[in-house]
Amino acid sequence: MAQIDAEVQDWRDRMILRGSTATRLLNDLFRSLPRHGNGRKALVVLGRDKGGFNVYTYFAACLARHLGYDVTFLQCGGGTDVCGVRSNSDVWHPPAFCESCMAYRRSFDFEGFEVLQRNIDEVPVSYDAYSEEEISLDVDPFVQRVTFGRPPSFVDTRIRDMYRDAARRYYSTFSSVFREGDFDLCLIMNGLGFPEATLARVCEHQNTKTLYFDPGALRNTVFLSSQPTPHFRLDSLFSSYIETIEIDAAVERGREILLDRLSRQFSPEGKQKLLTIAGHAPPHRHAIMFLPLFHDLVSMGKGPINVFESVKEVAEIAEKRTFHLYLRSHPDEVLFPKSAFTADNLVDALGLESSPFLHVIPPQDRSNAYFLASRSELNIVYNGTLGIELAALGYPTMNIAKSHYTDKGFSSYPEAQESIEPILLQKWGVLPSEEEVCSALTYLHFYYDVANLKHDMFLSDLSTVYVRSRDAALEQISRISARAAHLLEGAT
């Protein structure tokens, strides 16, 4: 016990030092910028913290203040048994008890900000406006995450009920804060986590403008959006982008990005992926379905067909049409505990383990995904950037999820489960047209070069703040500010 306490104390001391240093440097950097006063008020919630995400939240608060908002931080006052950290502290990082978590956030530099503190157990519960359907929409994806990808039917109802009850209490707390503060803007990290999804729901009910932020798809970048999950809410940005670009240059840049990604094929352990299919592509007709991580919030619920239903449907089509289906497990499955829900678990749960047409490629397999795809008569994805890359490579590709890149000239999705088979047969062995390949390459350029905004001159993904070049840092802040201002003017 003494050893555990020492580990907790060491973790706590390092986090406090990092948080206080990072926020002080950010505050100093932003104080050197002009502030565009508008007399409006913004709320920023500092809730549970994983991987230093609250430093990202602090950065968003500085950004709002730069744009003229009077910013108030809402601090969690502890006292709840459900916050997304305490329920998973043994998995995500050393134990993060309320005391340590609050000590970390209280170490932030709050000069120039107002700070409120609320303990959700001290606020009278009032959630009449929060429907049971909304609670399910807000809570179930997070429950799927904390249970490492288990389908709803596999989750202990007590776990779901615990989070649903916490959502009601958080709704009451957030609503009371909005009644007291009359805020014009709320800044929210991602918007799909817990309790962020409940906060987003309160903003919807209060007709409060929201700005969401999330670490980008590349290192040291950020996504911004006026809707939850910023990296899946890009339609408006893409519409304005596609009207102004020079297509040939965008296609060429997309090709450079693709070649770079092809050269970076490593396993989670850092080993080079092999240009071999390791016996996974025998001479019979076959398709490969590249699976997401089942507990990934941004991969789940990209309806109208969920990933579990789609696997079952495609497996049944394979048996009916006598082709072999290979389920490519997500390589990152090896990074998570044995309790995580895997492709093998899914096959067993669906009762498909005896099918002679279904095969699972384990996460430990080091076969290069692009090489596997090049030998398949159809590549099936459920969301994921692989759906863009395979189309850009000219491989037969079908996406079952409603992704941010659907309807962009190279990818669509089935709108109902019964639509999967006709689309699958239509795309079987058919290479994308030259126009579709160019559209996919153009989207790669947009996704990585335009939608992602760099902040590597002053902030790292590890929430470490530094100033490599003050002028370059201020230029990056200017670009991020311009994107935020554009979104706040009414773009979605």
Buried (B, 14 or more C-beta within 10 A) or exposed (E): EEEEEEEBEEBBEEBBEBBBBBBBBBBEBBEEBEEEEEEBBBBBBBBBBBEBBBBBBBBBBBBBBBBBBBBBBBBBBBEBEBBBBBBBBEEBBBBBBBEBBBBBBBBBBBEBBEBBBBBBEEBEEBBEEBEEEBBBEBBBBBBBBBBBBBBBEEBEEEBBEBBBBBBBBBBBBBBBBBEEBEBBBBBBBBBBBBBBBBBBBBBEBBEBBBBBBBBBEBEBBBBBBBBBBBBBBBBBBBEEBBEEBEEEEBBEBBBEBBEEBBEEBEBEEEEEBBEBBEEBBEEEBBBBBBBBBBBBBBBBBBEBBBBBBBBBBBBBBBBEBEBBBBBBBBBBBBEBEEEBBBBBBBBEBBEBEEBEBBBBBBBEBBBBBBBBBBEBBBBBBBBBBBBBBBBBBBBBBBBBBBBBBBEBBBBBBBEEBEBBBEBBEEBBEEBBEEEBBBBBBBBBBBBBBBBBBBBBBBBBBEBBBEBEEEEBBBEBBEEBBEBBBBBBEEBE
